[in-house]
């Protein structure tokens, strides 16, 4: 307890006692405990997300949600999930969906139940969230660096070792990664699976096809503490190329040299990759017969305005292979003129890195970002027809970055909110 002086009125100074906030809650916990149960038991009971699929909202109408609200059409999402799994099965590859698109363990479990091999995450922080909630086959698709990160990776590997079939794979692209991860793994008495990223046209991470790749594979195979899991070849820059044929031709051309190199150089040395992972929602169909063993698609689950515009095998201008399921519900807060209205969803809700969102179900209206908190609706005609308090639903231009702005995703079926999932991986870019 800390004595402090406090002036109550005028010059009257009294001594009071300040209780540190931590001690306050520690004293409060026993009062909250049910009979014959200790505080430790309460802590374990307060972690329901491992088992529960979400929070049931007792048939709340979608119009009762406060705005801005992030919603997903549950039936469309489920159809998208089934369609992609069917596509992977027909291509004779495994599906390892990228969960950076949704960051929700419950949805990841749905993907696994539908037949997915495991999951991808972009960051170690996302991997920790997924592992804490029951996911045990995880590929981290971004390299890491620094002692703190590597120690966290090794600690996660140790925790997952409690499950005999658990798998954790870390992507790397440099000998420095091998040395640092292997040293930490040996100290902890574990072995970390690593996957080498290969440059596939994006000029981002990745070792070039050639002798440097062979040397890195050899190094991994000869170093205690790490194990060679395979190769990653992801051409992210080609996912949104418009036109099905053009996109698929470029996607295939970006990686065909890698598979030739595997056949001519790695295979003869006994260094052929057990896994070759890559592909996305826009390119997964381009790789038939090349040698990919798994596909990392993620955005197919929700779709967005950008993906909808890339075209599919039947229509060069509109992708209808998957349905747009993710939306943001907003409310009109101002109508300054007949041809302009303002909604309560700005850049803190709707990301605009891939363009402006689309307004659903209304022709002749355009969204313009009005800053952090405001969205401006313009009419191509004389009036918007919108009134203060009216709801406006929008299709995000980029599902991944829009979802990262919200704490909760509400699943809607026939106009009713049937589940509300906390977006546990939100902000876990660490």
Secondary structure, DSSP 8 states (H G I E B T S, - for coil): -EEEEEEEETTEEEEEEE--HHHHHHHHHHHHS-TT--HHHHHHHT-GGGT---B--SSEEGGGS-SSEEEEEHHHHHHHHHHHHHHHHHTT-EEEEEGGGT--HHHHHHHHHTT--EEEESSHHHHHHHHHTT--EEEE-S---SHHHHHHHHHHHHHHTTSTT-EEEEEE-SHHHHHHHHHHHHHHT--EEEEEEB--SS-SS-B-TTHHHHHHHHHHHHSTTEEEEEEEE--GGGTT-SSHHHHHHHHHHHHHHHHHHIIIIIGGGT---SEEEE--TTTGGGGTTT---EE---GGGT--HHHHTT--SS-SS---SS---EEEEEEEEEEEETTEEEES--TTTS--TT---EETT-TTEEEEE-SSS-EEEEESSS-----TT-EEEEE-S-HHHHHTT-SEEEEEETTEEEEEEE-TTTT---
